[in-house]
Amino acid sequence: MDYKTVDLLEAIRADIKQELREELLAVLQPEIERQLYSNIFDISEACRYLKVSDKTVRRMIKEDGLPHFWQRGQIFFQQNSLNRWISKKEVVK
């Protein structure tokens, strides 16, 4: 093989790798974003997760110390924090 052939093969290989990366990213990006943001709930998502009303979630924050954080005037919840809070509340006989 001469250098031109080797260079051509390397260029083709690099193009294929780049195209594969782009295709994989296009397929995986929605799932990556879903996983990244799925563990942060707004108040309506927290209500659905906890199976209670908006009013009850707000009462739980005040009275029971339901873990939350504020960002730009909105309440958010981390799923892991909610799970730990639930575990502490769980009654085992």
SULSUL-V190495 format. One line per field, one symbol per residue. ss: DSSP state (~ for helix, > for strand, _ for the rest). phi: phi as a letter, one per 30 degrees, with the letter a starting at -180 (. if undefined). psi: psi as a letter, one per 30 degrees, with the letter a starting at -180 (. if undefined). A space follows every 10 residues. Layout:
ss=???
phi=???
psi=???
This chain:
ss=__~~~~~~~~ ~~~~~~~~~~ ~~~~~~~~~~ ~~~~~~~__> >>~~~~~~~~ ___~~~~~~~ ~~~~____>> >__>>>>>~~ ~~~~~~~~~_ ___
phi=.cdddddddd ddedddeddd eddddddded ddddddcdcc cdddddeddd ibdeeddddd ddcciedabc bhiccbbced ddddddeddd ccc
psi=kleeeeeeee eeeeeeeeee eeeeeeefee eeeeeeffgk kaeeeeeeef hlleeeeeee eeeghkkllk khglklkkee eeeeeeeefk kk.
